[in-house]
Structures are given as C-alpha cells and as structure tokens.
Amino acid sequence: MDLAGYVAVINERHELPGDAAVELRRGQFHDVVLTATTAYRFPRHEAARALLPGRAAVLAILAARDLGFAVPAPLAPPDADEPVGRCFLATTRVPGEPLPAGSTHDGVGAGLGQALAALAEATECVGNLVGAPEPHRWADFAAGVERELFPLMSAPGRRRARKELDGVLALPAPVTPVLVHGDLGGGNLLWDAGPPLRLAGVVDWDGLFVGSPANDVASVAATYGWEIAAQAARSAAYAGEILSQARQIRATFALQQALPALRSGDIARLDDGLQAYRARRIGR
C-alpha cells in the first residue's frame, strides 16, 4: 500500500490535520507512517499482525519505566481484528536522530552499555509477556536455513553458511537470560547530539525476545564496529565471552535477513541477504 492508502486508513480512526506533514518508512516487518508527534505502525505480513497486540502491551510497560531513553508509547490498543493493510498501532514518535554508521563519537559505547543494562533490568517486568527463552532457537533457525535457503545457494555458499550455523549452534545457553531488543542498531537508535551526546530513544521492538545479550551486542557491532561494541559490553558489566558469542551471531546476520524475507515473499531483501552465498536470483 502507498502512503495515501495508509493515510486514508488512519483518518478513519485518527483524523490527521489537513496540513500535517507525513512520511512513509518501509521496513521488513512493518511500514511506518510518521507525523511530527505520532508513528503509525502497519504490519506488512500476517505474522507481524498477530504479534502486534502483545508488542503493544510490552511497549506500554517499557514506556512507563525510566530506562534512560524513550520508547514508543502506545496511544490506543491496536484493532487486532483488522486485516493486514488496515491493522495499525499508533504510538508516540520518539525524539532523536540516528548517528552515521561506524560513528566513534565519545559516549556512544557508554550510552549503549546503559541501554543494555536497562534491558536486563526490565526483563522481570515484561519477560512473561515476551515469552520464555526458546531453548531451540538456533537449532530451529539452522534447520530453516538448511531446508529453505540452502537450495538457493551455490556449493561454496552452502559451505560458508554451514560454518556460520555451526558457530551459533555451539553457543551455550545464557546463564541469565535477559530482554533482547533484537535489532539494537542502525536507525533504531536515536540520539540527542547534546552536548553531551545522549541516547534519546530506541524504536522498532518487533524482534524482542528473552535470551543472550550477545545478540544485541552483535547488532551494535554491525552499526558502530567492534570497538564500540566492546565498550558497550564492558559498560553493561558483561564478561568477555559475550563479545566472543556476539561475533558468532554477527556472522549469521545475512541469513537472519534472508530467511524471513523468503517466507514473506520479500524478494529484494532475500536477494540482498544471499549475495555473499552466490545465490541465484529468484522471482524475476
């Protein structure tokens, strides 16, 4: 659906001012219509639509806590009976702007370390809503890659993927599972330039789960590099093995993009995720 279509749906329940400036940002799981003060999240697929009520409940709790950064606060429960294209969650718009990828500004590592610590502390209050840690998370992921993505790869690509999957399959279960954002990087981290520089908000909580903080450290590294990721891990008081585990997880990010893209029919993201595996292009 295009921006005009989404705005028409929003106006049925949340009439926008006629002169409101709106923009559309497309993601892998949601399209987001933004105004100056509000974000309207539209699930792109049925699986994302089914998760929306639960995620709204979690966001309401997190937004009410003092995490040290802002979280989108739901303005009303989503209408879970509406289909994809009409179901949306209206939240407050979080302030701040992303930093350039690879940024080495003073304070980035410490700010992200504080965010990791805040997520761990919030586990007790929302962990039951997110769900228990999945004991077979990596085994299920590896099985899906082998079954669905391996046929799209060249022989060298399958060998590369096999090595990456073996790395995460060997990871130990977290001793103390914590709340994991699931994509703690890129445009999901919004900053106030200050001075001093400050993490102002975190958005896009679609991938939330309970597990190892190494997953979020890996996302930090993907955006800002391993030096910043190491600073964040130390600032959050995580031991050195978390960084080692994060390296194994980071190696699977392209596969983590490609598998849900294949399942949702997002050919562009699938092709992008499989580039390094010499996958043949499909759906063209």
Buried (B, 14 or more C-beta within 10 A) or exposed (E): BEEEEBBEBBEEEBEBEEEEEBEBEEBBBBBBBBBEEBBBBBBBBEEBBEBBBBBBBBBBEBBEEEBBBBBBBBBEEBEEEBEBBBBBBBBBBBEBEBBEEEBEBEBBBBBBBBBBBBBBEBBEBBBEEBEEBBEEBBEEBBEBBBEEBBEBBEEEBBEBBBEBBEBBEEBEEBEEBBBBBBBBBBBBBBBBEEEEBBBBBBBBBBBBBBBBBBBBBBBBBBBBBBEBBBBBBBBBEBEEEBBEBBBBBBBBBBBBBBBBBBEBEBBEBBBBBBEBBBBEEEEE
